[in-house]
Amino acid sequence: MAHLLGGENLSIAFATRAVLDGVTVGLEEGDRIGIVGRNGDGKSTLMRLLSGRQTADSGRVTVRGGVHVGYLDQSDVLDGESTVGFAIVGESADHVWASNPKIREIMGALVGEVDWDANIHSLSGGQKRRVALAKLLIGDDDVIMLDEPTNHLDVEGVAWLAKHLKARWRANEGAFLVVTHDRWFLDEVCNRTWEVHDGIIDPFDGGYAAYVLARAERDRMNSVIETKRVQLVKKELAWLRRGAPARTAKPKFRIEAANELIADVPEPRDTVALSKMATARQGKDVLDLENVSLSYGDKELFDNITLRLAPGERLGIVGVNGAGKTTLLRLLNGEIEPTAGKLKRGKTVQTAVLTQEVRELDDVMNMRVIEVIEREKRSFDVGGKDMSAGQLVEQLGFTKDKQWTPVKDLSGGERRRLQLLRLLVGEPNVLMLDEPTNDLDTDTLAAVEDVLDGWPGTLVVVSHDRYLLERVTDHQMALLGDGQLRGLPGGVDQYLELREAALSGKSSSAASQGPAAPSGPSESQKRDARKVLNRLERQLAKNSAADAKVHAQMATSVGDYDALAELNAKLAKLAAERAGLELEWLEASEVLE
């Protein structure tokens, strides 16, 4: 493989702290490298140095002649006064870029719903991010560097970007560096991992799963990392090993070593024990949305949806932008009233919501981290273990020195951690998290998941981070923008299949408007489609009634865990049947559009 660029003996310091200390790295053709490390350890700095956007205090960066490097910055670097079209393609005529299938695909996936003539300053942060990403990807760079590219992308957008990067070059051509906290993305697209820590860089072969294994082995062999960190890494590894088969099929991921390392590691969560604790804390009634509809003006966000949360249930919510994920949490929390239907709330329910903002910390900005937590309580029960406030704070990455830092001096990721801790110490029994992975590094995410594993309450998570959803929730549901809430027994993969089916149907419908396309389905086809829809709607109604019956049986079987297990199996079977019926319904309904 040919050398593309590299850094030799790079050192850089900010104030008195050395961020990188004499590191040497190289990028070869075919490298797909993920950069991981704690917030502030120098991931973005390393990438800026290698791209030539920043100069090291000492050392040098070399780039092979003729190699072009593209860069996606975390900050907003687009001209706010230019239009979307000009920001992406400059003065190129429409027929020039539109004739390129690669560019058309990128445009459709990232900015298809953005006004081409809008000024950049009028766009949301997410739209600006998509425009900047589209501008980068339509180029023909030999190396691309991506700093948090998955920020502001939904599950579907992250999956598309992974697919694009895997197909962008042939196996031994091109290269990219990516900094991201999205662990699924790292595992999906990377063949090497660089861990930045303590001023140095440790390279590993493989994506995130392989990196976790190799790091655990390194820590064990060197015996230099404290016991609790090793145990946390082993627990994360146990999850990876027991997760989706694709994770364990990565090159150089040594299954035998993983099995040996995690032989004594219990399951991440003791579901039965947590269910008992949750029932004791909450009773049999938690939160139920019954036949709820919600409209804003002419827009109907929800249409007659029903959602029942059980004690100890762990639910993940995915969906398209604007489908109402955050609004659903606000309905469950009682912050807004539905247009129709009702919210039924258990008598002992205490909710807490982690919002996408950090305004909840405004009133404690001048307090120190440990003072914020101790003001709530000095000792806590986490997974059956007594922990002091200091121990709990340290578990989420606040060292003893950091615990005495004023909140106003914390970074974005540190404030996010404190925001979650403050919610947890309030001891709610229903916790709702809205995009909780924002600003958190991979180590902190693992620590957050470890805390949530022992949390005995009902958990609802809205996130585009599919790794987190699969890790901390037991099942997922989707909002597809049609007013309905659908179960996903097949998880995020099933959601992507549903979206692909819906979008391909729309594309086919749009294509049929062209002069050479057929005029559309015949009347006979439409009649057949109506018959199919009627049949499916009857089946869906029966399925819904059966689902409600099983939920009612569960409510009278609290404490009988054998019966609950059997009823859960019935629910899973009904959910799988419902998913198949809904997919058929979507396909049949396209005929009538």
Disulfide bonds with the S-S distance in Angstrom:
none
